[in-house]
């Protein structure tokens, strides 16, 4: 955690923490650092469980517990949500029922945010990516920090070229237990320095992307 934290803090770059509430309760030093920063926390469950295996009542309880816990540990409720691995058939409806969420990231089906309706209520989706993601290390697709740099640099370059015509969004998934090892983190440092070399790339919190989309592209009913 601290190795990655220093990389973003020293460069003044935004990062969104996908926060498992119980994990942050067990790591008060990390929670305090997040609380004292301006970074946002996207709810990543109350505990490290697979939501699609929960009953509807249990999932509703987990969401409520996560919101309450994160209010205590990081000083604010989460405005976004992303399940471990995959949501259940009930997740999005339960998020709308709980209220207070500006978006969820439980989708891998697009490169830009989009609106959906949940029982008549507009709800914003800010998609995530498993491609631009350090999980490629555990899948055996990468071995070195340079592999990670090359993968993400290629996506940055392609989307930046396309962005000359139409703005693009890119998510990069990082895990302390994966990219946090020294040789791999060196690839991340190289990537962050590369991105900072451009003046037309916005490194943003996910909640800021959601707010931007809500302002510039408000919901329009299909009816």
Residue pairs with C-beta under 8 A, 6 or more apart in sequence:
1 27
1 30
1 176
1 180
3 180
3 182
3 185
4 174
4 176
4 179
4 180
4 185
4 188
5 30
5 33
7 185
7 188
7 189
7 192
8 14
8 15
8 39
8 192
9 37
11 192
11 193
11 196
13 192
13 196
13 203
14 39
14 203
14 204
14 205
14 208
15 39
15 205
16 39
16 40
16 41
16 42
16 80
16 205
16 206
16 207
17 34
17 39
17 40
17 41
17 42
18 41
18 42
18 44
18 82
19 34
19 41
19 42
19 43
19 44
19 70
19 74
19 78
20 44
20 45
20 46
20 47
20 48
20 84
21 43
21 44
21 45
21 46
21 47
21 65
21 66
21 69
21 70
21 73
22 46
22 47
22 48
22 69
23 48
24 30
24 31
24 34
24 69
24 70
24 73
24 74
25 31
25 69
25 72
25 73
28 73
31 73
31 74
34 41
34 74
35 73
35 74
35 75
39 205
40 79
40 80
40 205
40 206
40 207
40 208
41 70
41 74
41 76
41 78
42 78
42 79
42 80
42 81
42 82
42 105
42 206
42 207
43 63
43 66
43 67
43 70
43 78
43 80
43 81
43 82
43 101
44 66
44 81
44 82
44 83
44 84
45 51
45 62
45 66
45 83
45 84
46 62
46 63
46 65
46 66
46 69
47 62
48 84
49 62
49 84
50 83
50 84
50 85
50 86
51 59
51 62
51 83
51 84
51 86
51 87
51 88
51 91
52 83
52 85
52 86
52 87
52 88
52 89
53 88
54 62
54 88
56 88
56 90
56 94
59 88
59 90
59 91
59 94
60 90
60 94
60 97
60 98
63 81
63 94
63 95
63 98
64 98
66 78
67 77
67 78
67 98
67 100
70 76
70 77
70 78
71 77
77 100
78 101
79 100
79 101
79 102
79 103
79 207
79 210
80 101
80 102
80 103
80 104
80 105
80 126
80 206
80 207
80 210
81 91
81 95
81 101
81 103
81 104
81 105
81 106
82 104
82 105
82 106
82 128
83 91
83 106
86 106
87 104
87 106
91 104
91 106
92 104
92 106
92 116
92 118
92 123
93 118
93 119
95 101
95 104
95 123
96 118
96 119
96 121
96 123
101 123
102 124
102 207
102 210
102 211
102 214
103 113
103 123
103 124
103 125
103 126
103 206
103 207
103 210
104 123
104 124
104 125
104 126
105 125
105 126
105 127
105 128
105 171
105 206
106 125
106 128
107 125
107 127
107 128
108 127
108 128
108 129
108 130
109 127
110 125
110 127
111 127
111 159
111 168
111 169
111 170
112 127
112 168
112 169
113 124
113 125
113 126
113 127
113 169
113 209
113 210
113 213
113 217
114 124
114 125
114 127
115 122
115 123
115 124
115 125
115 217
115 219
115 220
116 122
116 123
116 124
116 125
117 123
117 221
122 219
124 210
124 213
124 214
124 219
126 169
126 206
126 209
126 210
126 213
127 171
128 171
128 173
129 170
129 171
129 172
129 173
130 173
131 155
132 151
132 152
132 155
132 170
132 171
132 172
132 173
133 172
133 173
133 174
134 142
134 148
134 173
134 174
134 175
134 178
134 179
134 184
135 173
135 175
135 178
136 142
136 147
136 148
136 151
137 143
137 148
137 178
137 179
137 184
138 178
141 147
142 148
142 151
144 183
144 184
144 187
145 183
145 184
145 185
145 186
145 187
145 188
145 190
146 187
146 190
147 187
148 179
148 184
148 187
148 188
148 191
149 187
149 188
149 190
149 191
149 194
152 172
152 191
153 191
153 194
155 170
156 170
156 194
156 195
156 201
159 168
159 170
160 168
160 198
160 200
160 201
162 168
163 200
169 209
174 188
178 184
179 185
179 187
179 188
195 201
195 203
204 212
